């Protein structure tokens, strides 16, 4: 494995961390701004109240909770959230995430807006990699399913994932975290924040991670710096600058057959092993600035800008890909509070504009096969508005509208065998207006019912929107946008002993971005729009609670997340009413944690999934899985925490994802990636 990483960011972060106490020593008198500073408990309650003001299913995971165990990627954080299918194939950091069947044909994350503090974190066409969502430098992770993401200007089937950053106000002091475990896993993180006099505050986190992986050719190494600096210009005006620099090198073990996973999931695909397939980013950076103004009463105005640069070098079995992309843009959001017909009214509107481009070189290194280039450009212009009116003491009505104009361009110079990126050029503009209607009924005793009807729209990614048309049309043409109409009803409520949230939804999708068999290269299905409508139906249930146990000098916390998925074609000429592949019909996560008053905690968790089809023709099926985990730890009042996290205690061998298949009878069966085998991780955190 190549050992390449940037030390520039590490030294810069360490310098900032070291300078915090030094600066403080020279400025003994510090000023805390009450209008900004919040306690962790107050921030939690504020966030939960905001989520309950939306007529749709949402979720949040707090860093204080998931840092009690080892978290390797965002899939570890969102895996126990209903409606979200999140897995880390081959036990690596990169995650496959699908929300309500979004991006079902994608290998990573598509159809979900990935954000940090409300600003785009990755590609603006919503084709994203989970390694860029570093949850270990987030205070919490918010999930807005479907049209609930309208407040961020998004209108995709999956919605949005928003990482909220810590600041010196919410995470003062310093923390050192060291972890180690199975398969050469090791990680160290140093972070700290300080509020200075005069309205200035600073926060930084430096992280280094390495793993040999449980599979052949699956080692990883990354180094990350995240930092933010805030300044309060006045009691009503403040800004914050964010910097992320990260380097990542990861070997790519490839896919296996189901039989190989059952017998020995540690194997790598022979072609990947022979080529030492891998990907290496040469530092990826993300810059963002957000400014906020408090206006009259509770009114607020914010403006943000962002700039992201990504470069990677990825030699694999048949080609070496060199990728260089830049995305940048600006967004604004205005929130106004008032009255309408004598009742409370909240109106939020905003707009955003972003641009991006990518230069991709495909080097084949084969005689008589010319190298290729895929150069793409993309832009999004978006506006949104949403009004929430408290019609009665119990009923709130919500109406919203999102508008978008997306531009996609590509110029491909590729040899004939590169069927994923057909030779030639294309450009297309996609426009849409996406309304949303919703209602929230307060039934009393802490119970709320909610419902919404919405339309979403997803333009295809710029790198692959030019594709072959299926027979009998044939030829090459741009893909159409994916559109869906969704109806959702749900209820939520409860108390400390039992909190619950249940939602049922049904989305009718037109021109869903899927795939068809590739007769020239069966291992690379061709991106297409589904010829018939598809239907995504699901039921999501989350339960949690806390029970005091005086006899045991502690308490018991528990949680359960269950998802029923039914994603299928609707009268397709070729596939009838077949299931869409890749995601189990039934997924359940549950856990129990006993906490002693002394700070000790221990508890098991289980993850269950039913069988799932791997191809659109429903001819190849992966078995279900059941995994048992166990965690334990101790939080000392003197300022440290130790923990142990044991995964897959029975060492089950199972598949969690597969390369998207149109018809397994026409494609090789080695398309599956295994889940984490038995592993044990341990760590210590020291706070001061």
SVG drawing of the C-alpha trace seen along z (x, -y; Angstrom):
<svg xmlns="http://www.w3.org/2000/svg" viewBox="-58 -45 63 67">
<polyline fill="none" stroke="black" stroke-width="0.4" points="0.0,0.0 1.2,-3.5 2.1,-5.6 1.3,-9.1 -0.2,-11.8 0.2,-15.6 2.0,-16.9 1.1,-20.5 -2.4,-20.3 -1.1,-18.3 1.5,-20.9 -1.0,-23.7 -3.5,-22.1 -1.0,-21.3 0.2,-24.8 -3.3,-26.1 -3.9,-23.7 -0.7,-24.7 -1.4,-28.4 -4.7,-28.2 -3.4,-27.8 -0.5,-30.1 -2.8,-32.9 -5.0,-32.3 -2.0,-32.7 -1.4,-36.2 -5.1,-37.1 -6.3,-36.0 -9.5,-38.0 -11.8,-36.3 -15.3,-37.4 -18.1,-34.8 -20.9,-36.0 -24.2,-34.7 -26.0,-35.2 -23.8,-32.5 -22.7,-30.2 -25.0,-27.2 -24.7,-24.1 -24.8,-20.6 -28.1,-19.8 -29.7,-23.1 -28.3,-22.5 -29.8,-19.0 -33.2,-20.1 -33.2,-23.0 -32.3,-20.6 -35.0,-18.1 -37.6,-20.9 -36.6,-22.1 -37.0,-18.6 -40.4,-18.3 -41.5,-21.4 -41.2,-19.6 -44.1,-17.6 -41.9,-14.7 -39.4,-12.1 -36.1,-13.4 -33.3,-12.2 -30.2,-13.2 -27.2,-11.4 -25.1,-13.3 -21.3,-13.0 -21.3,-12.6 -23.3,-9.4 -21.5,-7.7 -18.0,-8.6 -18.6,-6.1 -17.5,-3.4 -15.3,-3.1 -16.7,-4.8 -14.8,-4.2 -17.1,-5.9 -20.5,-7.6 -22.1,-4.2 -21.4,-3.4 -23.3,-6.5 -26.4,-6.2 -26.7,-2.4 -29.2,-2.4 -31.5,-5.1 -34.8,-3.9 -35.1,-4.6 -31.4,-4.8 -29.5,-1.8 -25.9,-2.5 -23.1,0.0 -19.3,0.0 -18.4,2.6 -15.3,4.7 -15.0,2.9 -13.5,-0.1 -14.2,-3.8 -16.1,-4.5 -19.9,-3.9 -22.8,-3.0 -25.8,-5.1 -29.3,-5.0 -32.2,-6.9 -35.6,-5.5 -34.0,-3.8 -32.1,-6.9 -29.2,-6.2 -30.0,-2.5 -27.9,-1.9 -24.9,-3.9 -21.8,-2.3 -21.5,-5.1 -23.9,-8.0 -26.2,-9.5 -29.4,-11.4 -28.6,-12.7 -27.3,-16.3 -24.2,-16.1 -23.7,-19.2 -21.6,-20.7 -23.2,-23.4 -25.8,-23.8 -23.3,-24.3 -22.4,-21.7 -19.5,-19.5 -18.8,-17.6 -19.9,-17.5 -22.9,-19.8 -24.6,-17.2 -25.0,-15.0 -22.7,-12.2 -20.7,-11.8 -18.2,-9.6 -18.7,-8.8 -15.0,-9.3 -15.6,-13.1 -18.2,-13.1 -15.8,-12.9 -18.2,-12.3 -15.3,-12.3 -15.0,-16.1 -18.8,-16.7 -20.8,-17.6 -23.9,-15.9 -25.2,-14.4 -28.7,-15.4 -30.7,-13.5 -33.6,-15.1 -35.5,-12.5 -36.9,-13.5 -38.6,-16.9 -37.7,-17.6 -34.4,-18.9 -36.2,-21.7 -34.8,-24.2 -31.3,-23.5 -32.6,-24.0 -32.5,-20.3 -35.3,-18.3 -33.9,-14.8 -35.5,-11.5 -33.0,-10.8 -33.0,-14.3 -29.9,-15.7 -27.3,-14.7 -25.9,-17.7 -22.8,-17.5 -22.9,-20.2 -19.4,-21.4 -18.3,-21.9 -17.0,-25.3 -15.1,-26.6 -18.5,-27.5 -20.0,-24.0 -16.7,-22.0 -14.3,-24.1 -11.1,-22.6 -9.0,-19.9 -9.4,-16.1 -6.9,-13.4 -8.4,-10.2 -6.3,-7.1 -7.8,-3.9 -6.4,-0.5 -7.9,2.8 -8.2,5.8 -6.7,5.8 -4.1,3.2 -6.7,0.5 -5.2,-2.5 -6.3,-6.1 -5.3,-9.2 -7.1,-12.5 -6.2,-15.7 -8.8,-18.5 -9.4,-21.6 -11.3,-24.9 -10.9,-28.2 -13.0,-31.4 -10.9,-34.5 -11.7,-38.0 -13.2,-40.4 -15.6,-37.9 -12.9,-35.6 -13.0,-31.8 -11.1,-29.0 -11.5,-25.2 -9.3,-22.6 -9.1,-18.8 -6.2,-16.7 -6.8,-13.0 -4.6,-10.3 -6.1,-6.8 -4.6,-3.6 -5.9,-0.1 -4.5,3.0 -8.1,4.2 -9.5,7.7 -9.4,8.4 -6.4,8.7 -5.6,5.4 -7.8,3.4 -5.4,1.2 -6.3,-2.4 -4.5,-5.5 -5.8,-9.0 -4.8,-12.3 -7.3,-15.1 -7.3,-18.6 -10.5,-20.4 -10.6,-23.9 -12.9,-26.8 -12.5,-30.4 -15.4,-32.5 -15.7,-36.2 -18.7,-38.1 -18.7,-41.5 -21.5,-42.6 -24.3,-41.0 -26.3,-40.5 -23.6,-39.8 -21.1,-36.9 -19.1,-34.9 -17.3,-31.6 -14.6,-30.3 -14.2,-26.6 -11.1,-24.7 -10.8,-21.0 -7.7,-19.4 -7.5,-15.6 -5.4,-13.0 -6.6,-9.5 -5.0,-6.4 -7.1,-3.2 -6.5,0.1 -9.5,1.6 -10.1,5.3 -12.9,5.6 -15.9,7.9 -16.4,11.6 -19.0,14.3 -21.5,15.3 -19.7,18.6 -16.3,16.8 -17.8,14.6 -19.3,17.6 -16.0,19.5 -13.3,16.8 -14.4,13.1 -10.7,12.1 -9.9,12.7 -9.6,9.9 -10.6,10.1 -7.7,11.5 -7.6,8.7 -7.6,6.1 -4.9,7.9 -2.7,8.3 -3.0,4.6 -2.8,3.4 -5.9,1.4 -6.1,-1.6 -7.2,-5.3 -5.1,-8.2 -6.2,-11.7 -3.6,-14.4 -4.8,-16.7 -8.5,-17.4 -9.5,-20.7 -12.8,-22.4 -13.2,-26.0 -16.4,-27.7 -17.5,-30.9 -20.9,-31.6 -22.1,-34.9 -25.3,-35.3 -27.3,-38.3 -30.0,-38.4 -32.7,-40.8 -35.8,-42.0 -37.2,-39.5 -36.4,-35.9 -35.7,-36.9 -32.4,-35.7 -30.4,-36.1 -27.4,-34.1 -25.0,-34.1 -22.4,-31.4 -19.8,-30.6 -17.8,-27.4 -15.0,-26.1 -14.0,-22.4 -11.1,-20.8 -10.6,-17.1 -7.8,-15.2 -7.2,-11.5 -5.1,-8.9 -6.7,-5.5 -5.0,-2.6 -7.3,0.4 -7.3,3.7 -7.9,2.3 -7.4,-1.4 -5.7,-4.2 -8.0,-7.1 -6.7,-10.6 -9.4,-12.9 -9.3,-16.6 -12.5,-18.5 -13.5,-21.8 -16.9,-22.9 -17.8,-26.3 -20.9,-28.4 -22.9,-30.7 -26.1,-30.3 -28.4,-32.6 -31.3,-32.0 -33.7,-34.4 -36.0,-33.4 -38.9,-35.6 -41.4,-35.3 -44.7,-37.1 -48.4,-36.6 -51.0,-35.7 -54.7,-36.1 -53.7,-36.6 -51.7,-33.3 -48.0,-32.7 -46.4,-32.4 -42.8,-31.5 -41.6,-32.1 -38.2,-30.9 -36.8,-31.5 -33.4,-31.3 -31.4,-30.8 -28.1,-29.3 -25.9,-29.2 -23.0,-26.8 -20.6,-25.6 -18.2,-22.8 -16.0,-21.0 -14.0,-17.8 -11.1,-16.7 -10.8,-12.9 -8.0,-11.1 -8.3,-7.4 -4.9,-5.7 -5.2,-2.1 -1.6,-1.2 -2.6,1.3 -1.1,1.4 -3.5,0.0 -6.0,-1.2 -5.8,-5.0 -6.1,-6.8 -9.3,-8.8 -10.6,-11.9 -13.9,-12.7 -14.3,-16.5 -17.5,-17.6 -19.1,-20.8 -22.0,-21.3 -24.0,-24.2 -27.1,-24.5 -29.3,-27.6 -31.8,-27.0 -34.4,-28.9 -36.8,-27.7 -39.5,-29.1 -41.5,-27.5 -44.3,-28.9 -45.5,-27.4 -48.7,-28.8 -50.1,-27.9 -53.8,-27.6 -55.1,-26.6 -53.7,-25.8 -53.2,-22.2 -52.8,-22.4 -49.9,-23.8 -50.0,-24.0 -46.9,-24.0 -46.5,-25.0 -43.2,-25.1 -41.8,-25.4 -38.3,-24.6 -37.2,-25.6 -34.0,-24.4 -32.2,-24.8 -29.3,-22.4 -26.8,-22.5 -24.8,-19.4 -22.1,-19.3 -19.5,-16.7 -16.9,-16.2 -15.8,-12.5 -12.8,-11.3 -12.9,-7.6 -12.2,-4.3 -15.2,-2.2 -14.9,0.3 -15.5,-2.4 -19.3,-2.0 -19.8,-3.9 -18.7,-7.2 -19.6,-7.1 -17.4,-9.1 -18.7,-12.5 -20.1,-15.6 -23.5,-16.7 -25.1,-19.4 -28.5,-19.7 -30.4,-22.0 -32.8,-20.5 -35.5,-22.7 -38.1,-21.9 -40.6,-23.3 -41.2,-21.1 -44.0,-21.9 -44.6,-20.6 -47.7,-20.6 -47.8,-19.4 -49.6,-19.5 -48.7,-18.8 -51.5,-17.9 -50.8,-18.1 -52.9,-15.4 -52.0,-16.2 -50.0,-14.4 -46.8,-14.9 -48.2,-13.1 -48.0,-14.6 -49.4,-13.4 -47.9,-14.7 -48.4,-14.3 -46.9,-15.8 -47.2,-15.5 -44.2,-16.5 -42.5,-16.3 -38.7,-15.9 -36.4,-16.1 -32.9,-14.8 -30.7,-15.7 -28.2,-13.0 -24.5,-13.4 -22.5,-15.5 -19.9,-12.8 -22.4,-10.1 -25.5,-11.9 -24.5,-11.1 -25.4,-7.4 -26.6,-4.7 -30.3,-4.5 -31.8,-1.0 -33.3,0.9 -35.3,0.4 -34.3,-3.3 -30.5,-2.7 -27.8,-5.3 -26.4,-7.8 -28.4,-10.5 -28.5,-12.5 -30.3,-11.0 -33.6,-12.4 -34.0,-13.7 -35.4,-11.5 -38.8,-12.7 -40.9,-11.5 -44.1,-12.3 -44.2,-11.2 -46.9,-11.0 -45.9,-10.5 -47.9,-10.1 -46.4,-9.6 -46.6,-10.1 -44.2,-10.8 -44.2,-11.3 -43.4,-9.8 -41.5,-10.5 -38.1,-9.6 -39.3,-6.0 -40.5,-5.6 -39.9,-7.8 -41.3,-6.8 -41.4,-7.9 -43.3,-6.0 -43.7,-7.0 -45.2,-5.4 -44.3,-6.7 -45.0,-5.9 -43.0,-7.5 -43.9,-7.0 -40.8,-7.6 -40.5,-8.4 -37.3,-7.9 -35.5,-6.5 -31.7,-6.3 -31.0,-2.6 -28.9,-0.4 -29.3,2.1 -27.1,5.1 -23.9,4.2 -23.3,6.9 -19.8,5.5 -18.5,5.4 -20.9,7.3 -19.1,6.0 -20.1,2.4 -23.9,2.0 -25.0,-1.1 -26.7,-4.0 -30.3,-4.5 -33.6,-5.8 -36.1,-3.2 -38.6,-2.6 -41.5,-2.2 -42.4,-4.0 -41.0,-2.5 -42.5,-2.6 -40.6,-3.1 -42.8,-2.2 -41.6,-2.0 -42.4,-1.9 -40.0,-3.3 -40.2,-2.8 -37.8,-4.1 -38.2,-3.4 -36.0,-4.4 -36.2,-4.8 -34.5,-5.0 -35.5,-3.3 -34.1,-4.0 -32.9,-0.9 -32.4,-1.9 -31.7,1.6 -28.7,1.7 -27.6,-1.8 -28.0,-2.8 -30.3,-2.9 -31.1,-1.0 -31.1,-2.7 -32.5,-1.0 -33.2,-1.7 -34.7,0.0 -34.9,-1.0 -36.9,1.0 -37.3,0.4 -39.6,2.2 -38.6,1.5 -40.5,2.3 -38.8,0.9 -40.1,2.3 -40.8,1.8 -44.4,1.0 -45.4,3.0 -42.1,2.8 -42.0,4.5 -38.9,6.5 -38.9,6.8 -42.7,6.7 -43.1,5.9 -39.7,7.1 -37.9,5.8 -35.2,3.2 -31.9,4.8 -29.4,4.0 -31.3,3.3 -33.1,5.8 -36.8,5.7 -36.4,5.8 -33.7,4.1 -33.6,4.0 -31.0,2.5 -31.5,2.8 -29.3,2.2 -29.4,2.1 -27.0,0.2 -26.8,0.5 -25.2,-2.6 -23.9,-2.4 -23.8,-5.6 -20.0,-5.2 -19.7,-5.8 -19.4,-2.2 -21.6,-1.1 -22.0,2.1 -24.5,3.5 -25.1,5.6 -26.6,4.6 -27.9,6.6 -28.2,5.9 -30.5,8.0 -31.3,7.9 -33.4,10.1 -32.4,11.5 -32.1,9.2 -31.9,9.4 -28.7,8.4 -30.1,7.9 -33.1,6.2 -34.2,9.6 -34.4,11.0 -32.4,14.1 -29.6,13.8 -30.3,13.4 -28.0,12.7 -28.9,14.3 -29.9,12.3 -27.6,11.6 -27.7,11.4 -24.8,9.7 -24.3,9.4 -22.0,6.7 -21.0,5.8 -19.7,2.6 -18.5,1.5 -16.7,-1.6 -16.1,-3.7 -16.4,-7.5 -14.3,-8.9 -15.2,-12.1 -11.6,-13.0 -11.7,-13.5 -11.1,-10.4 -13.1,-7.7 -12.1,-4.1 -14.1,-1.8 -14.1,1.5 -16.2,2.3 -16.5,5.9 -18.2,6.4 -19.7,9.5 -19.0,11.7 -20.1,14.9 -17.9,14.0 -20.8,14.2 -19.8,14.1 -22.3,12.1 -22.7,9.7 -23.8,6.1 -23.6,4.5 -23.1,5.5 -22.2,3.8 -25.5,3.0 -26.6,5.7 -29.3,5.6 -29.4,9.4 -27.2,11.9 -27.7,14.4 -25.7,12.0 -23.1,10.8 -20.4,12.3 -21.6,13.3 -18.5,11.8 -20.2,8.5 -20.6,8.7 -18.7,7.0 -18.6,8.6 -19.5,7.0 -17.1,6.6 -15.9,9.9 -15.2,10.4 -13.2,7.5 -12.4,5.8 -11.5,2.2 -10.5,0.3 -9.8,-3.3 -9.2,-6.0 -10.2,-9.7 -8.6,-12.2 -10.3,-15.6 -8.8,-18.7"/>
</svg>
